[in-house]
Amino acid sequence: MFAMKISSLLLDAAAATPKGSFDYMSMLPLLLIVVVFYFFMIRPQLKKTKDQKKYREELKKGDKIITIGGIHGKIAELNDKTFIIEVEGGNRLKIERSAVSMEFSASLDQNV
């Protein structure tokens, strides 16, 4: 009985709207979800990526870095796409420029 009332209400609502017209208010929640995703998820990620790229381009000899793999070192030589970093013990590693994660302060490691 309850289902019959609901179905009759739905049929009445469908009959009230002319065929071929489109209710733009039904699109409003979807549009709001897209806007929220853009401002709270997509835009901050794009900004972070842009800042990381700028940081990697501005690196110079002597800067202390951390690689994505967690290796701490100091840049000994620069090439177009690679670095040679010096790690603890005087060892040198050749890494890709894209493998640099972030800069670290001198307080993290006094030996390098």
Helices and strands as residue ranges (DSSP letters): H 2-16, G 24-27, H 28-37, I 38-42, H 43-57, E 64-67, E 72-78, E 82-86, E 92-96, G 97-99, E 100-103
